[in-house]
Amino acid sequence: MSRRNRIYGSCAAILLALAVSLPASAAAKLAPISGQLSKPGYTLIALADSGKASSVRVKHAKFKLRPPAKLVTLHLRAPDGVYAGPVVVGTGEAG
């Protein structure tokens, strides 16, 4: 299995909806996005359709990130700087 397939396999994803970003004052009041990745060392990026972004390096599995807009897409960058794909949002329950 190639390195890229392993990254996509461990970091499978779903995109969140995009929307017009809010003014900076409103964006500062948005609730943070929090969760847990299967592997630490990745950078999580929240990207608004306006091009504004915020990011956090996930040093341990858990993360908390304040988004730049009400609706964003979430993306991962691997520790070596390679794009690792969009982020999966789920309950963790097998279906």
C-alpha positions, 0 to 999 in steps of 0.5 A, spaced: 500 500 500 502 506 498 504 512 503 498 516 500 493 510 500 495 509 507 494 517 509 487 517 505 485 510 509 487 513 516 484 520 514 478 518 510 474 524 510 467 528 509 467 535 507 463 540 510 458 545 507 461 552 504 458 558 505 459 566 505 464 568 511 462 572 516 465 579 518 471 578 522 467 581 529 462 575 528 467 570 526 471 571 532 465 569 536 464 562 533 464 556 537 471 552 536 471 545 532 474 540 537 475 532 536 480 527 535 485 524 530 487 517 529 494 520 529 498 526 532 502 530 528 498 533 523 496 540 521 488 541 521 486 547 517 479 550 517 478 553 510 472 558 508 470 559 501 472 567 502 479 564 502 480 565 510 483 560 513 485 558 520 489 552 522 492 548 528 498 543 529 495 537 532 500 535 537 496 529 541 490 526 538 485 531 541 484 538 537 480 545 538 480 550 532 476 556 532 474 557 524 474 563 520 467 563 518 460 559 520 461 554 515 468 551 513 471 545 510 476 541 514 483 539 511 489 535 513 496 536 512 501 531 514 507 532 518 512 532 512 507 538 509 504 533 504 496 534 503 493 528 507 486 530 504 479 532 507 477 530 514 472 525 516 466 527 521 463 521 524 460 518 531 465 513 531 460 507 531 460 502 526 454 501 522 
